[in-house]
Amino acid sequence: MDIFKWKRFGSLMLAGVFCGSAVGASAFADDDGKDQPPAKPTATSKIEAPAPLTERERQLLDRVEQLEKRMAQMEALSHGDNNATKEAVSPATVSSATAANATPTTNEHVEAATALAAGTHPAAQASGMEKPKKSEPFAFADFTWLTGNARTKESPMDTKFFTPEIRADVDYVYDFAHPKDDTIGGSSEVFRSNEVHVTQLSVGGDFHYDNVRARVMTQFGLYSQTTPRNDASPSRGQWNLDNAYRYLSEAYGGYHFNAMHGINVDAGIFMSYVGLFSYYQFDNWAYQPSYVSSNTPWFFNGVRVQIFPTEKLKIEPWFVNGWQAYGRFNNRPGFGFQILWRPTGWLSVLGNQYMLGEDALNTPGRVRYHTDDSIQVKYYDHPENFLSKAAFSLTGDMGCEHGGGVSCAGGSAKGPKQSFLGYMAYNRLWFDHDKYGLTIGGGQINNPGRYLVLLPPINGATASSGTPYFTENPGDPYKAWDVSGTFDWMPSQYITFRWEYNHRAANVPYFSGSGGVTPPGGNTGTPGGLVCLSGFTTCDGSPSNTWFPDLRKTENRATIAILVKF
């Protein structure tokens, strides 16, 4: 039955009860006459003016008047205020990341919205009122507990036209190997040891007006050097794409269509969320994610379409230049899509699929496929207890390349096996009303061919240059695993103080040892090239005439970081 009918009926019932109580109170008000028989009416008796109300009667009548006003307000809310609230949080005015972190409305508003959407409210049927807008995607619950999602619940500087965003990531990393050049390799998050560094400083935000969308986030600090360094596509062709884009982490514009629960069409540089974790450390449970996240794309440059068939489902196809690439590696772009399903407030299922891209530089015909799938479960939620929440995440990745001298299966005339297999798992605990967090996790990968292994920066090597000191040829073996422990102190929703310990290992020498990865006189010759020992003008890779970096099979380091987001 319509909820407003029940509420109106309930109001009348309450009024009747209060009025009845008033009559009863009046009957027993005169204590001195309670033992006298009632007076007999006479034919000539006159109608006298009513006796003044007692204090009890006035209170009851005031209460009835308040209830009537409350019912009028609730009905007005269902007709006008509810539509205004929906307009204020329309998907056209907020980013998809904000939608995922929105908090649910009150039960009264949800009930009113449900009744109106169903067309059951009699006033709406009688007046032919326009059907309200669909609910905001993923706004039915609080998803700030997810890794990859910012835990901020509101922006202190939000306006109707622009939602500003400021991020700072400053860290100090202690490498127990004490590399003499303070250089750390094999990570897309950590780069220098025993020094304080601004890893990232980003300023920007979301523009939103009249269904038009745009987002820009600058990128200063170490990320402005290290992220372009891991992309080989700028070496194909002209115009220095790495320099053109190095100070931008996100830059896109688009349009929101009021269809289903929203459709966004965006073009530019956008986050991928392949590997579950966010590019921004503030959003994650750990500072250094495992390999299936650290070695997979943080961003794409291309076009995406975000389709929300329901408030709990997103389907997002991509058309992109390549695998975390500013440009194309060959003559074919990459294609892919993401499916994000959050049926309840305690479960999130994410799937990313990538295909058909030729992502080996200057190797046409070598095609890449990759699947990345994650699940996150909040299995404990009692904010009143010292242990506030508990959740876990599990991610599994598979992929391969075929053609161009390699094959997915191996053992054939097409070439050696070129594949990727890995997983990572994390468990997170929150304490004392989410002021403290503890995360334990890690993972493993097996990547024959090393096509997703981050190249160590030996003698200034980049993804474009490669290096003979650490080859990435078809058939080259690479297996690695890691484990980490992270403790967070979060006195405000806008800042995290983080302490983390990481142990990483590989089956081949890979991590920086005490001798470092920089030649004695600094980077020498071509990036990544062989460096001759002092007294030799030529060298052939022999230890007798060639300098070698100090690479180890294990790495142990501790990180302290301050992470800020407004």
Buried (B, 14 or more C-beta within 10 A) or exposed (E): EBBBEEBBEEBEEBBEEBBEEBEEBBEEEEEEEEEEEEEEEEEEEEEEEEEEBEEBBEBBBEEBEEBBEEBEEBBEBBBEBBBEBBEEBBBBBBBBBBBBBBEBBEEEBEBBBEBBBEEBBEEBEEEEBEEBBBBBBBBBBBBBBBBBBBBBEEBEEBEEEBBBBBBBBBBBBBBEBEBBBBBBBBBBBBBBBEEEBBBBBBBBBBBBEEBEBBBBBBBBBBBBEBBBBBBBBBBBEEEEBBEEBBBBBBBBBBBBBEEBBBBBBBBBBBBBBBBBBBBBBBBBBBBBBBBBBBBBBBBBBBBBBBBBBEBBBBBBBBBBBBBBBBBBBBEBBBBBBBBBBBEEBBBBBBBBBBBEBBBBBEBEEBBBBBBBBBBBBBEBBEEEEEEBBBBBBBBBBBBBBBBBBBBBEBEEEBBBBBBBBBBBBBBBBBBEEBEBBBBBBBBBBBBBBBBBBBBBBBBBBBBBBBBEBBEBEBBBEBBBBBBBBBEBEBEEBBBBEBBBBBBBBBEBBBBBBEBBBBBEEEBBEEBBBBBBBEEBEEBEEEEEBBBBBBBBBBBBBBBBBBBBBB
